[in-house]
Amino acid sequence: MKKVLALLVSCTLSLSLAGCSSQTDSGQTAEGSGKKVRIMIGYENNPGEPIDLACHEWKRLVEEKSGGTMRVDLYPSSQLGSKDNIIDQAVNGDCVVTLANGPFFQDRGIQDFGVLFAPYLFEGWEDLEKVVDSDWFEGKAEELEQNVGLKILTTWRYGIRHTITKKPVNGVSDLKGKKIRVPNQTILIKVFESLGATPTPMAMSDIYTALQQGTIDGAENPLPVILNGAYQEVAKNLVLDAHTYDMTCWIMGADYFHTLTEEQ
């Protein structure tokens, strides 16, 4: 619990920085105007998941500690669009914060960043955090900011990813030909192709219906995402394969970030 609270405090401080955008509700400069500034936090996760609960706490703290001069609006369940849509919004200068990880950055031109998502590369969070704390990660983050226009605010233990399927999977051969939903990321697409499955990228908000209608045969995600998405109602077999430790990042547009004052 102490580790969780420490992580929340760390992330809260970072998102407090992001909360002081240079736009007001009317879209005009806030400096010296006394008007309330606004930030939008958009994510694919559903209400009740750890990400959503943390965001509500961040909203409370930001608005409280800013003396009411900052407003935070939350948009769960892909209300602002898919992850790629939200990332585009951030790059284009909108006052939005969202989650993204190495494979998304790699697909946007920052080579090797996706290796953090490679299956069975890390034996635990401690191994992964050593990489996140390294000069290599810092260098990749700088490339992301300079070449793509995205600023990493902080990292977040998104979860250990497992696979849920409509039919039992007792071995790799059982995945052959199965349509498995994956994020729209090259590395996970290649991973499930190598297992003989048919990787099927789609928005997280579409997974339940796709499982229910038989459009896909399974999906992979951390357990809190699977539980809160109620995928177990339409897919009864859980494979605890723990194929990826997912360390994701809170990001916002770099140009937007650098309009903030040092205090903000």
N, C-alpha and C positions, 0 to 999 in steps of 0.2 A: 504494500500500500504506500510506503514511503517513496519507493521508486516511481510509482504512478503519479503521486502528488508532485514530486520533483519534476517529472516530465511535463505535467500540466502547467506548472509554473513557468518552465522554460518556454513551452510553446505559447503560453499566454503572453509572455513578454514580447516574443517575436510578432505575434499577431496584433499586439497593441501598437507596435510600430506601423504595421500595415493598415491599422484602423484609421490613422490620421491622414486621409487622402486630401489632396489639394482641391477637391471639388466639393461643393455644397450640394444640398438637395436640389438647388436651382441650377447647378452646373457652373457656378461662378467661383472665382478664387476666394478661398476662405481666410487667407492671411489678413489679420487685422479687422476682419468684418464681423467677428463674433458669431457667425453662423455655424450651424452644426455641419460637420463633415461626415461623409458616409463611406462605408465599405460593405461590399457584398461578399459573402463566403458561399461558394457553390460547390456541391459535391454530389456524387452519385448515390451515396449511402442513404438508407432509409432512417426515419425517426426511430430513436431507441437504440441505435447502434453506438458503440463507444465513440466513434467520430462525431456523431450528432450530439451526444451528451456533452462531450468536451467543447464543441462549438457553442452550445448554449451557455456553458460556464464562461468561455472567453467573451461572449457577447455581454454577459452580466458584468464581468470585471472591466472590460474596456469602457463601457458606458459609465460605470461607477467611478473608475479612477480618472476618467477624463472630465469629471464634473458635468457630464451631460452634454459636452461639446462634440462628442463623436457618437455616431449611430451605426450599429452593425445589423445588417439584415442577413438572415440565413435562408439558403435555398437548397434543401436536401432533395433526394430522389430525382436528380437530373432536371430540376426545374429551370436551370439556366442553359440546358442542352447537354450534349455528351461531353465527356472529358476533353476531347479534341476541340470542341466548340468553345469551351470555357478557356482553354489555353490560348486559343486564337483571340478571344476577347481580351485576355491579359496582355498578350503581345501588342495588341492594337491600342492599349492605353486605358482600358476600362478599369474601374476601381474594384477589381475582383481578385479574390484569393481562392486557390483551389489546390487539390492534391494531384501530384504526378510523380512517377518514379523513373528510374534509369532508362528502361526501354522506350518510354515516350520521348526522352531526351535524345536517345540514340537515333530514333526514327526522324528526329528533327535536325540531324547532322552532327551531333556530338558523339563521335565514334567511341566505342568501348564502354560507354556509360551503361549500356544494357547488360554488361557482364554481372552486375550486382543482382540480376534476376535469374542467373543461370541455376538450373536445378541441382541440388545437392552439393553446391559449392561451399556452403557454410554449415558448420555443425551446430551453431547456436547464435543467439543475438550478439554475444560478446565478440565472436569472430567477425561478424558483419560490422559491428560498431568500430572495430579497429580500422577497417577500411574507410568508413565514413569520417573518422577522425584523422585520416592520413593526408599528406600533401597531395597525393594523387587525386583524391576526391575534391580537395580545395581547388586544384587546377582545373578539373572538369567543371566545377561550379562556375569558375571564372569564364571558361569557354562558353558555357551556357548563357551567361549574362551578356558577354560581348558579342557573340555570334547569333544568338537566337532572340535575346531580349527578355529572358526570364531570370528573375532573382529568386534564389533559394533562401527562404526565411529560416527554416529549421527542418529537422527530420522527425519522422513519426513511425513507431513500430505498428505498421498496419495489420500484421498478423502472419501466421504460418498458413500457407495455401494448401488446401486439400481438394479432392475431387468427389463430386456427388453425381450418381448416375441412376438411370431408370432401371437398368438391368445389372445384376451382380458382375463385379470385376474381380476375379481371383488371380489374374495374371496379366502380363502385358498383352498376350494374344487376345484377351477379351476386349481390348480397346480397338482392335482392328475394324476399321470402317465406321466406328462410332463418331457421331458429330458432337464434339465437345466445345461448348462456348468458352472462348478465351478473350481477354482484352485485345484491342486492335494493336498488337505489339509483335514485331517481327520475331523476337526471340522465343516467345511462348508459342507462336504459330509453328516455328521450326521444331520446337521440343515435341509437341503433340503429333506433328507429322512423322517425326522419327519413331514414335511409339506405334505408328500404324493408324492413328485416329485421323479424323477429318476436323481440324480446328475451324471453328466458326466464330469469327469476331462479331460482336453485337453489343449494344448498350446494355448496361446492367439492369436498367429498368425493364428490359424486354425478356429477361431470363425466365421468369415464372411462367409467362404465357407460352414461351417457346417450348419449355419443358412439358407443359400441360397439353399442348397441341401436337407434340412429337416433332417439332421443327428441329430440335436438338435432342441428343440422348443423354447429355450430362453437362456439367459446368464445374469450374474450379474457382475457389475463393477461400478466404479464411472463414473459420467456423462462425464468428459473430455475423458475418455478412450472409452466410448460408441460412443461419437461424432466423435472422430478422427479415430476410427475403422470403421466408417460408418455403424454400425450395424443397424441403423434406416432405411437403404435402403432395408433391407431384413427382418426386424422385426419391425412392426409398433406400438406396444403397450408398453408403458413405465409405469412400476409400481414404483412410488416414495415411496418405502417401507423403505428406509434408514435403512436397517437392521444392518449395521455395520459401525462404524467409524474406518477407516483403517489407523492406524499409523504404517508405515513401517520403515525399517532401511536400511541405507547404510552399507554394510559389506565388509570385505576383509579377506583373510587368516591371522590368527593370527601369524603364523611363519613368513610370509612375512612382516607383519607390524613391527615385532620386529627386523627386519634387518635394519630398518631405523635409522638414527641418531636422536638425540634429536631435532636438528634444523629442520630436515625433518619432 
